[in-house]
Amino acid sequence: MTLWSGRFDTAPDPAAFDFGVSFPFDRALFEDDVTGSVAWAEALQAAGVLSADDTAAITAALNDILDEGRRNPAWVTGPDEDVHSFVERQLTERVGDAGRRLHTGRSRNEQVSLDLRLYVRRRVPLLADALAELVSALADLAGRAGTALMPSYTHFRRAQPVLVAHFLLSHASALRRDAARLAAAADEADALTLGSGAIAGTSYPVDTNLLAQRLGFSRIVLNSMDASSDRDFVASFLYAASLTMVHLSRLAEDLIIFTGEEHGFFELADASATGSSMMPQKKNPDPLELVRGKTGRVVGGLTGWLVTMKGLPTGYNKDLQEDKEALFDAEATLAVSLRAAHAVVSKLTINAERSGRAASGLLLATDVADYLVSRGMPFRRAHEVVGAMVRRLLAEGRDFSELSMDEWRDASEMFGADAPAAATALASVQARRTPQSTNPDAVSRALDDCRRWVGAQRAAQVQRS
């Protein structure tokens, strides 16, 4: 029997009914559904709708159901239409008519929104913890990198020398923004929907402020019509998850490239790679490739959900059932991708000699131009002078380190005896002055800031537990 069967005089056609069954996936909301139901029972008693005896029986039975489901997740199954029907069936089997009173004044429309909001608020901190661990692994590797150098890239062509630590912290910076976006999605979900009814509100004097406090919500939704169809928080979560996956994919792509034989700036641990069934020499970055590949499914879930939302009329529509599979899949994919990325990064080693060698040569051209600017030459003129030097060096297969002092002076009389010393990778990074730059002191401060951020995230985790 369904929760709505009283209106109909025939059994539902399986071809139509089974199409809408959501229990196989919305069973993930079991804990949240029971939690919300306990709070609703207490609110109904406070409103004079439920007797103290009925409330005691209902809450005791719901807590037993919750304990059973936690002990044995496989128990949460059956022929029910959705998780709400399952919980109500289990409740009425235990307490009879008292269980049938629990749904007084409450619609599945507000109930499912409540469950999903509770779920997002419960699961986002776990993702944030995993993000913090990945940022910590990047910071640890940056700390071990010390003054190791590598080339940076624009247009995937060597650009300027940077510290390896600066490169690693660039990825940490993006992931820290992702943690903020996930927190914002959880904050968007932080609004109580109970009291909204199916669309127009409830006729019972339920204390929604007390309900919000009981369930840990900071506020109540503003409008019952909006609440019945509002899944903006789902879209926000999917966006946050998608952008996090994009950043994980970019990290994976960088490490796939930089651990390859052509670059060799980093070395994958044997435990973080796979081999070839045919080619004995292969060391493949499969975990990183899968992170890169799984990004598409999370981005696709966001795109699909936005398309689902765009044409819905005001109020609840069954299309909204599509929110759950997209959200659950994105969450699971992000969680496993974070673990995989952490496993790789935490075991990486740096080939400082090879990355440092790649950070020299003609990518010091900007530093040579800056030297001329420091002697009074306009930058555009300095750019022309150094561009001509680069053309000559390329034609001769040489770089700045191989120029004689006479050749420096031939290029410009403004080059002094200290010009060759300015054209080194170490001098290049030391010449940076801005706080966000690759200057070693700036990078050291950035690393300290990153470690403080990780510490704050871990402190928040301890406080939650």
Long-range contacts (C-beta under 8 A, 24 or more apart in sequence): 2-81, 2-85, 3-81, 3-84, 3-85, 3-88, 3-103, 3-108, 17-81, 20-81, 20-318, 20-321, 21-81, 21-82, 22-81, 22-82, 22-83, 22-321, 22-324, 23-77, 23-78, 23-80, 23-81, 23-82, 23-83, 23-85, 23-86, 25-324, 25-325, 25-328, 26-82, 26-83, 26-112, 26-115, 26-324, 27-76, 27-77, 27-83, 27-86, 28-119, 28-324, 28-328, 29-83, 29-112, 29-115, 29-116, 29-118, 29-119, 29-324, 30-69, 30-76, 30-83, 30-86, 30-87, 31-66, 31-69, 31-70, 31-122, 32-114, 32-115, 32-116, 32-118, 32-119, 32-122, 33-83, 33-84, 33-87, 33-111, 33-115, 34-62, 34-63, 34-65, 34-66, 34-69, 34-87, 35-66, 35-118, 35-215, 36-111, 36-114, 36-115, 36-118, 36-194, 36-215, 37-62, 37-87, 37-91, 37-102, 38-62, 38-63, 39-194, 39-211, 39-214, 39-215, 40-102, 40-106, 40-194, 40-211, 41-102, 42-214, 43-194, 43-206, 43-207, 43-210, 43-211, 43-214, 44-101, 44-102, 44-104, 44-105, 44-204, 44-206, 46-206, 46-207, 46-210, 47-204, 47-205, 47-206, 47-207, 48-205, 49-101, 49-104, 49-105, 49-204, 50-101, 50-102, 50-104, 53-98, 54-95, 54-98, 54-101, 57-95, 57-98, 58-91, 58-95, 58-98, 58-99, 58-101, 58-102, 61-90, 61-91, 61-94, 61-95, 61-99, 62-87, 62-91, 64-94, 65-90, 65-91, 65-94, 82-108, 82-112, 83-115, 84-108, 84-111, 84-112, 84-115, 104-204, 105-197, 105-202, 105-203, 105-204, 105-206, 106-194, 106-197, 106-202, 107-196, 107-197, 107-198, 107-199, 107-228, 109-196, 109-197, 109-198, 109-199, 109-228, 109-316, 110-193, 110-194, 110-195, 110-196, 110-197, 110-198, 110-227, 110-228, 111-194, 112-320, 113-193, 113-227, 113-228, 113-230, 113-231, 114-192, 114-193, 114-194, 114-215, 116-189, 116-231, 116-233, 116-234, 116-323, 116-324, 116-327, 117-189, 117-190, 117-191, 117-193, 117-217, 117-233, 118-215, 119-327, 120-185, 120-186, 120-189, 120-233, 120-234, 120-237, 120-327, 121-186, 121-189, 121-190, 121-216, 123-331, 124-182, 124-183, 124-185, 124-186, 124-237, 125-186, 125-460, 125-461, 125-464, 126-335, 127-182, 127-241, 127-244, 127-331, 127-334, 127-335, 127-338, 128-179, 128-182, 128-183, 128-457, 129-457, 129-461, 130-335, 130-338, 130-339, 130-342, 131-175, 131-178, 131-179, 131-182, 131-244, 131-338, 131-457, 132-179, 132-453, 132-454, 132-457, 132-458, 132-461, 133-338, 133-342, 134-175, 134-338, 134-341, 134-342, 134-345, 135-172, 135-175, 135-176, 135-179, 135-450, 135-453, 135-454, 135-457, 136-451, 136-454, 137-342, 137-345, 137-346, 138-168, 138-169, 138-171, 138-172, 138-175, 138-345, 138-450, 139-168, 139-169, 139-172, 139-447, 139-450, 139-451, 139-454, 140-346, 141-168, 141-345, 141-346, 141-348, 141-350, 142-168, 142-169, 142-172, 142-443, 142-447, 142-450, 143-447, 144-350, 145-350, 145-352, 146-352, 147-426, 147-440, 148-350, 148-352, 148-355, 148-356, 149-352, 149-355, 149-356, 149-359, 149-425, 149-426, 149-429, 150-258, 150-265, 150-355, 150-356, 150-358, 150-359, 151-355, 151-358, 151-359, 151-363, 152-438, 158-358, 158-361, 158-362, 158-363, 159-363, 160-363, 160-364, 160-366, 160-367, 160-428, 161-359, 161-360, 161-363, 161-364, 161-425, 161-426, 161-428, 161-429, 161-438, 162-359, 162-429, 162-438, 163-429, 163-438, 163-440, 163-443, 164-265, 164-350, 164-352, 164-355, 165-443, 165-447, 166-429, 166-437, 166-438, 166-443, 166-446, 167-254, 169-443, 169-446, 169-447, 169-450, 171-247, 171-250, 171-251, 171-254, 172-450, 174-247, 174-250, 175-244, 175-247, 176-450, 176-453, 178-240, 178-243, 178-244, 178-247, 179-457, 181-239, 181-240, 181-243, 181-244, 182-237, 182-240, 182-241, 182-244, 184-236, 184-240, 185-233, 185-236, 185-237, 185-239, 185-240, 186-237, 188-232, 188-233, 188-236, 189-233, 189-237, 190-217, 190-218, 190-219, 191-217, 191-218, 191-219, 191-220, 191-221, 191-227, 192-217, 192-219, 192-220, 192-221, 193-221, 193-227, 195-220, 195-224, 196-221, 196-224, 196-227, 196-228, 197-224, 198-228, 198-316, 199-224, 199-225, 199-228, 199-315, 199-316, 200-224, 200-225, 225-314, 225-315, 226-314, 228-315, 228-316, 229-312, 229-314, 229-315, 229-316, 229-317, 229-320, 231-305, 231-309, 231-320, 231-323, 234-305, 234-323, 234-326, 234-327, 235-302, 235-305, 235-306, 235-309, 237-327, 237-330, 237-331, 238-298, 238-301, 238-302, 238-305, 238-326, 238-327, 238-330, 239-302, 241-298, 241-302, 241-330, 241-331, 241-333, 241-334, 242-295, 242-298, 242-299, 242-301, 242-302, 242-330, 244-334, 244-338, 245-291, 245-294, 245-295, 245-298, 245-299, 245-333, 245-334, 245-337, 246-295, 246-299, 248-291, 248-295, 248-337, 248-338, 248-341, 249-291, 249-292, 249-295, 251-291, 251-341, 251-345, 252-285, 252-288, 252-289, 252-291, 252-292, 252-341, 253-288, 253-292, 255-285, 255-288, 255-344, 255-345, 255-348, 256-285, 256-288, 256-289, 256-292, 259-285, 259-348, 263-354, 263-355, 263-358, 264-351, 264-354, 264-355, 265-350, 265-351, 265-354, 265-355, 265-358, 266-348, 266-349, 266-350, 266-351, 266-355, 267-348, 267-349, 267-350, 267-351, 268-344, 268-347, 268-348, 269-344, 269-347, 269-348, 269-349, 271-343, 271-347, 272-343, 272-344, 272-347, 272-348, 285-344, 287-340, 287-341, 287-343, 287-344, 288-340, 288-341, 288-344, 290-337, 290-340, 291-337, 291-340, 291-341, 294-333, 294-336, 294-337, 295-337, 297-329, 297-333, 298-329, 298-330, 298-333, 298-334, 301-326, 301-327, 301-329, 301-330, 302-326, 302-330, 356-425, 359-425, 360-399, 360-401, 360-424, 360-425, 361-399, 361-400, 361-401, 362-390, 362-393, 362-394, 362-399, 362-400, 364-399, 364-400, 364-423, 364-424, 364-425, 364-428, 365-389, 365-390, 365-400, 367-422, 367-423, 367-427, 367-428, 367-431, 368-400, 368-419, 368-422, 368-423, 370-422, 370-431, 371-415, 371-419, 371-422, 371-423, 372-412, 372-414, 372-415, 375-414, 375-416, 376-414, 377-412, 377-414, 385-411, 385-412, 386-411
